[in-house]
């Protein structure tokens, strides 16, 4: 029973364009959502988060959008850079530990 | 500012053996969580420690146990290793606040790669 789903295993984008990574969740008790980035041989690194009382949070090139009615969130990266190539994990929590999706591998080509 | 450190980085064990993995949290953090990441999967929550007590546990058997020390460092022990225990084990630290750490971003170490043969 996957409570956090990232249905696209991979995404390829050209440098300078927008990358959109998607995430769906099933548990309506989740109220805090995060995105993590992971490079090979390193642990996941916190990128950006959003509380359920907001529908958008922005940090530089990264913006997270939350649609509570659709139980959907997305991460927008604009403009995409080759250094953004990594695995991106969506994670969510309510009154419980963080639950992670399976990840989406983003490849940004120059 | 020291981040989360884990040791060892790699480990090879034989089925049936026992293993201990170690973690030092980020400076200033008091809560440690352990995750297992199998190949092609996202990290799966094992358990969380605060004030030397297990606060929450994921869907893992009793073969997985842990400990937190007064200096906030932590150990993960796995007994009777199975081939399926081969994975990357990630330690994450955070701050406990108002009865939980669930709205505090986790800071991860680079993990311990465990191979069971």
Interface residues (C-beta under 8 A of the other chain):
Chain A: X4 X6 X32 X34 X36 X41 X42 X43 X44 X45 X46 X49 X51 X89 X91 X93 X94 X95 X96 X97 X98 X99 X100 X101 X102 X103
Chain B: X4 X33 X35 X40 X41 X42 X43 X44 X45 X48 X56 X58 X90 X92 X100 X102 X103 X105 X106 X107 X108 X109 X110 X111
